[in-house]
Amino acid sequence: MAVDAHQHYWNPARGDYGWLTPQMTALYRTFAPADLAPLRAACGVQRTVVVQAAPTVDETRYLLDLARHDDSIAGVVGWVPLDDPHAATLIAELAREPKLRGVRPMLQDLPDDDWIATANTARAVDALIAHDLAFDALVFTRHANALAAFLARHPALRVVIDHGAKPPIADGARHEAVDPAWFQAIARLARFAQVHCKLSGLATEAAPGWSDATLAPWVAHLLASFGARRVMWGSDWPVLNLNGDYARWHACAQRLLAPLTDEERAAVFGGNAARFYRLARMD
């Protein structure tokens, strides 16, 4: 089963996407399963994991409602206020939905880079573990120390780093080198056995006109650090449309991962996401 481990659906009219403004003309419209279906089909992708794009429980319910009516949505990564005293109760309620597979707190947008290390999230994390839910970490290099402290406290929590921690690929292209701070942060986070990483979002971080050669050293470090069994391919569609398209990124990733064995490629392009997110089989 080929799985896109990271994509989004949204409707700007819902009004809770603070980052999504009319000036973002390529993204400021509704993106729904029918829009992605032909792109998935052309690349042989059967199912997806849809990830929250607004820090609201209402958007999580919106995504879960979409998932109820579309078999291609294998799982939903939603949002909950992890530091709320009632977060555990809310997680238990949402976990009744069989397609809720994890949560994401949008760490990159928080004013405090150390929030994940200092906030009182223990009860919420215990609830995630109890309900077998995962945690998506949307971070930059600057969050690595705080995330490492959080990971050390919660070794039973399954965590995946979104978009390879958003490396500064555009800067790297100018300097003809992989950023050393990012390089070290990825190596450090990969030492935690419960952590996976998404091979997604890299095109967005590159300068326009990116190629296989642009992304190759960054992909190589992610694979060397996490291994083929802890990396999962995702499109980050429709954000991907800002600097690429679905078919182009899928084909690029296929070429960059060509040296892997057939079994390893199958894992990256579906098997790892299915195992990590505990996705149900599609008969």
Secondary structure as GFF3:
##gff-version 3
##sequence-region A 1 283
A	DSSP	beta_strand	3	7	.	.	.	ID=ss1
A	DSSP	three_ten_helix	12	14	.	.	.	ID=ss2
A	DSSP	alpha_helix	33	43	.	.	.	ID=ss3
A	DSSP	beta_strand	47	51	.	.	.	ID=ss4
A	DSSP	alpha_helix	57	68	.	.	.	ID=ss5
A	DSSP	beta_strand	73	78	.	.	.	ID=ss6
A	DSSP	alpha_helix	87	94	.	.	.	ID=ss7
A	DSSP	beta_strand	100	103	.	.	.	ID=ss8
A	DSSP	three_ten_helix	107	109	.	.	.	ID=ss9
A	DSSP	alpha_helix	115	118	.	.	.	ID=ss10
A	DSSP	alpha_helix	122	130	.	.	.	ID=ss11
A	DSSP	beta_strand	134	137	.	.	.	ID=ss12
A	DSSP	three_ten_helix	141	143	.	.	.	ID=ss13
A	DSSP	alpha_helix	144	153	.	.	.	ID=ss14
A	DSSP	beta_strand	159	161	.	.	.	ID=ss15
A	DSSP	three_ten_helix	162	165	.	.	.	ID=ss16
A	DSSP	alpha_helix	169	175	.	.	.	ID=ss17
A	DSSP	alpha_helix	180	190	.	.	.	ID=ss18
A	DSSP	beta_strand	195	199	.	.	.	ID=ss19
A	DSSP	alpha_helix	202	205	.	.	.	ID=ss20
A	DSSP	alpha_helix	212	226	.	.	.	ID=ss21
A	DSSP	beta_strand	231	233	.	.	.	ID=ss22
A	DSSP	three_ten_helix	239	242	.	.	.	ID=ss23
A	DSSP	alpha_helix	246	256	.	.	.	ID=ss24
A	DSSP	alpha_helix	262	266	.	.	.	ID=ss25
A	DSSP	pi_helix	267	271	.	.	.	ID=ss26
A	DSSP	alpha_helix	272	276	.	.	.	ID=ss27
###
